[in-house]
Each structure stands twice: as structure tokens, then as C-alpha cells.
């Protein structure tokens, strides 16, 4: 059992926190800009912090029954400079309190592919460089594309649960309700899909590993967009209108490293789409 600090309570952060608490194996500190009474009730030690202040973060990480062992960043911001600053502050605080491990906020394509995506390159590369130079054990949790986005537009109760936390959901590549797909690439490139609930389980399981590899990639499924569309057409009984953007780089595939190291059984794409049911995707009239 170790003390794990999670920064951020958004889509991924919430799932990581829930998975860690559900395991019952660790003390979980949640760093948040505001109180989270629900997480406190679930057993997390919620600490309100100012991410612009290293002393604030150090104080929060120090207020623990045992020294913090692992710090996991699930922070999200559309401002690259803010993402860099807050995470480097978090990294510095982790070092000051003697933490052993640090995971920056990745949760998308592989580290290798980040350089081809301008937004990722701007905020992930500086943080990763600082993390590698920190002396802490670091890893990148890569998961490809969130399977949950395939539930966009469905009126199914289960679909709404899959998209919980998103006020205005949007389709990523495939819009099942509208029977349309805009595909980056030829449609034949392999893409990794992982539910954010399974991401949380993988991360929680990875905390128990004796050693972290630099790339802690995971996968719920790996298939081409052509295959995803075929499944969606079979489930809905409709032919999709498909537009292929052949300039796509096909970089949304990650090697499922954690799948081989931890005991997590993630949900695949076909199981996910089928579970949402045909009725939830009835086309607009």
C-alpha cells in the first residue's frame, strides 16, 4: 500500500481516483482547485490547491499519513502554457516531498506520435523533458482514442452514463446517430480505442507494478476505422456516409504494454457499440 496523489478530477482523473479507491489498496490524495465532497465521502483525502504555487502543492502533498509515493497528473487545459506551468509546478512539489514516481498528463497518442500533433507537442514535450530530468521514475500513460465518444448522440441510458461529465459531447471520427464518418486516413490504419473507465483501471493497476516503463500504453481494442464503421452499420442496419481524409498520419495506435503486465479486462469496440443498442441511435427525423 502506498500513498498516491492524483491531480485533476476531470474525465480521466475521476476514473483514476475511483479505480484507486475501489482497489482499497492505497491512500488516495486528490489535488483539486475546489472541494470535492463526493470524493471525500468515498474515502479520498481531498486537498484544495493553487497550481500556480509550488508551496501550496507541497503543503497539500505533505499533509498525508505517510509520505507520498506516486503523483499522477490528470490535468487538462486548452492553454498549453498553463498546462506546462501547472504540471512543472506539480513535478517540483513531488520532488520536494520525496515522491518516487511521477506521471504527466498524457492519456492520448503515444509519446512518439506527440511530435506530430502541434497542441500535444506544445504542452507535453516540455513537461516530459522536465520529468525525465527530475530523477523521479516517470511514465506516459497512452491510451489512443476514448471509446466513449462512440456513444455520442445516443438516447440510451447506458450511453449517457458513458458520456457522464461531458456537457456537450461530440463525435470523434464516427457519428453513429447521424450515420456519418469523417476518417483521418484511408480507414485501414489501426487505431487504439480505450474507455476512460478502463484507463482508470489500468492506471490503478500500474501503481502496483514494481517498475514503470517509460511508455505505459494500454488498449481496449485495436482496429481500423473501416472495421468500426462496419460494426456500427451492422448494429444500426444503416449504410454510413463516409468521408476519408487521406492526409491523416495514422498515429492513433499504441502498443498495449499494460495489457500484458496487469490484470485488467477492458471493453472492446464491438462490445461497446452493441451494448448501446440500436434504439438509442435512431436517426433524427
Secondary structure as UniProt FT lines:
FT   STRAND          3..7
FT   HELIX           11..23
FT   STRAND          27..32
FT   HELIX           37..41
FT   TURN            42..43
FT   STRAND          45..48
FT   TURN            51..52
FT   HELIX           54..62
FT   STRAND          68..73
FT   HELIX           80..96
FT   TURN            97..98
FT   STRAND          101..103
FT   HELIX           111..114
FT   TURN            115..116
FT   HELIX           118..133
FT   STRAND          137..142
FT   STRAND          145..146
FT   HELIX           147..151
FT   TURN            152..153
FT   HELIX           157..162
FT   TURN            163..165
FT   STRAND          174..175
FT   TURN            176..179
FT   STRAND          180..184
FT   STRAND          190..194
FT   HELIX           196..206
FT   TURN            207..208
FT   STRAND          215..217
FT   STRAND          221..224
FT   HELIX           225..236
FT   STRAND          241..245
FT   TURN            246..247
FT   HELIX           257..261
FT   HELIX           269..276
FT   HELIX           279..281
//
